[in-house]
Amino acid sequence: EEVAYDVIPLDNADVSIGLGRRGILPNPLSLQDFAEAVCTALEASHVRVVGNLSDRVKQVAVLGGSGGGEINSIPRDIDVFVTGDIRYHDALDAAEKGLAVIDAGHGATEKWIVPALAKRLRKHLPGLRVSTYNEPELFKLIDDK
């Protein structure tokens, strides 16, 4: 007996819709100050930064979770990309493009969207049982003092 299956392309034909967002800071900040603000806003224990900390940033792109693989999809006019789970070679690609990157970790960049999505699902699908799980920060920082 042959298994029945359908192959359905999931390509997004509308480039204005995606998982990430972009925006413009009302006042440019140094990468250092912006990274500190991201760390505070996301209540992250730390962030990792690629780029010159004194460079000014204004155009920002964000993608929660594991967005490191999207480095080459980030438009050229973006100054800084905020995401999680940046691999070394993705960071190297960003540096070569002149794109600053802030890696705030997987959990810190997702913890704000999960409750919002659950709320939306509950509102639009009242009979649906929705469960959520917020991932803890798995990594600990040890410095070599």
C-alpha positions as CSV (number, residue, x, y, z in Angstrom):
1,E,0.0,0.0,0.0
2,E,1.3,3.4,-1.0
3,V,1.4,6.2,1.6
4,A,-0.7,9.2,0.7
5,Y,0.8,12.6,1.0
6,D,0.6,16.2,-0.3
7,V,3.5,18.5,-0.9
8,I,2.5,22.1,-0.3
9,P,5.0,24.9,-0.8
10,L,5.2,27.2,2.2
11,D,6.9,30.0,0.3
12,N,5.8,33.5,1.4
13,A,4.7,35.3,-1.7
14,D,4.1,38.6,0.2
15,V,7.5,40.0,1.2
16,S,5.8,42.5,3.5
17,I,4.8,39.6,5.9
18,G,7.4,37.8,7.9
19,L,8.5,36.8,11.4
20,G,10.8,39.7,11.9
21,R,10.3,43.4,12.1
22,R,12.3,46.5,11.3
23,G,12.1,50.0,12.7
24,I,13.9,53.3,13.1
25,L,15.1,54.7,16.4
26,P,13.9,58.2,17.0
27,N,17.4,59.2,18.0
28,P,20.5,57.3,16.9
29,L,22.4,55.6,19.7
30,S,25.9,54.1,19.9
31,L,25.9,50.3,19.5
32,Q,27.1,50.1,23.1
33,D,24.1,52.1,24.4
34,F,21.6,50.3,22.2
35,A,23.0,46.8,23.3
36,E,22.6,47.8,26.9
37,A,19.0,49.0,26.3
38,V,18.2,45.7,24.5
39,C,19.6,43.7,27.4
40,T,17.5,45.8,29.9
41,A,14.3,45.7,27.8
42,L,14.5,42.0,27.2
43,E,15.4,41.3,30.8
44,A,18.3,39.2,29.4
45,S,21.2,38.2,31.7
46,H,23.6,39.2,28.9
47,V,23.9,40.0,25.2
48,R,26.7,39.3,22.7
49,V,27.6,42.0,20.3
50,V,29.3,42.0,16.9
51,G,30.4,45.4,15.6
52,N,32.1,48.6,16.7
53,L,30.6,49.6,20.0
54,S,31.0,53.3,19.2
55,D,29.2,53.2,15.8
56,R,25.8,54.9,15.7
57,V,22.8,52.8,15.0
58,K,19.4,54.0,13.8
59,Q,17.9,51.3,11.4
60,V,17.0,48.2,13.4
61,A,15.9,44.7,12.4
62,V,14.6,42.2,15.0
63,L,13.8,38.5,14.8
64,G,13.0,36.5,17.9
65,G,14.5,33.0,18.6
66,S,17.1,31.6,16.4
67,G,17.5,34.3,13.7
68,G,21.2,33.9,13.0
69,G,20.7,32.0,9.8
70,E,18.9,35.1,8.4
71,I,22.0,37.4,8.3
72,N,22.2,37.3,4.5
73,S,18.5,38.2,4.2
74,I,18.9,41.4,6.2
75,P,18.5,44.5,4.0
76,R,21.7,46.5,3.4
77,D,20.2,49.7,5.1
78,I,19.9,48.0,8.5
79,D,22.5,49.1,11.0
80,V,21.9,46.5,13.7
81,F,20.1,43.1,13.8
82,V,18.8,41.9,17.2
83,T,18.1,38.1,17.4
84,G,19.3,35.0,19.2
85,D,21.5,32.0,18.6
86,I,24.1,33.6,16.3
87,R,26.6,31.1,15.1
88,Y,30.3,32.1,14.6
89,H,30.2,32.0,10.8
90,D,26.9,34.0,10.7
91,A,28.5,36.6,13.0
92,L,31.5,36.7,10.6
93,D,29.2,37.2,7.6
94,A,27.5,40.1,9.4
95,A,30.9,41.7,10.3
96,E,32.0,41.4,6.7
97,K,28.7,43.1,5.5
98,G,29.2,45.9,8.1
99,L,26.1,44.8,9.9
100,A,26.1,45.0,13.7
101,V,24.5,42.1,15.5
102,I,23.1,41.8,19.0
103,D,22.6,38.2,20.1
104,A,20.3,38.3,23.2
105,G,19.8,34.6,23.3
106,H,17.0,32.4,22.2
107,G,14.8,32.5,25.3
108,A,15.1,36.3,25.9
109,T,14.1,37.1,22.4
110,E,11.1,34.8,22.4
111,K,9.6,35.2,25.9
112,W,7.6,38.3,24.9
113,I,6.0,36.9,21.8
114,V,4.8,33.6,23.2
115,P,2.2,35.1,25.6
116,A,1.0,37.5,22.9
117,L,0.5,34.7,20.4
118,A,-1.3,32.6,23.0
119,K,-3.6,35.5,23.8
120,R,-4.4,36.0,20.1
121,L,-5.1,32.3,19.6
122,R,-7.4,32.2,22.6
123,K,-9.3,35.3,21.3
124,H,-9.8,34.0,17.8
125,L,-10.2,30.3,18.6
126,P,-12.1,30.2,21.9
127,G,-12.5,26.4,21.9
128,L,-8.8,25.8,21.4
129,R,-6.8,24.7,24.5
130,V,-3.6,26.7,24.3
131,S,-0.5,25.8,26.4
132,T,2.7,27.8,26.5
133,Y,6.2,27.2,27.7
134,N,8.9,29.8,28.3
135,E,12.3,28.5,27.8
136,P,14.8,29.3,30.6
137,E,18.2,30.7,29.8
138,L,20.4,27.6,29.5
139,F,23.8,29.2,29.3
140,K,25.7,30.5,32.3
141,L,28.5,33.1,31.9
142,I,31.8,32.3,33.6
143,D,34.5,34.8,33.4
144,D,38.2,33.9,33.8
145,K,39.2,36.5,36.5
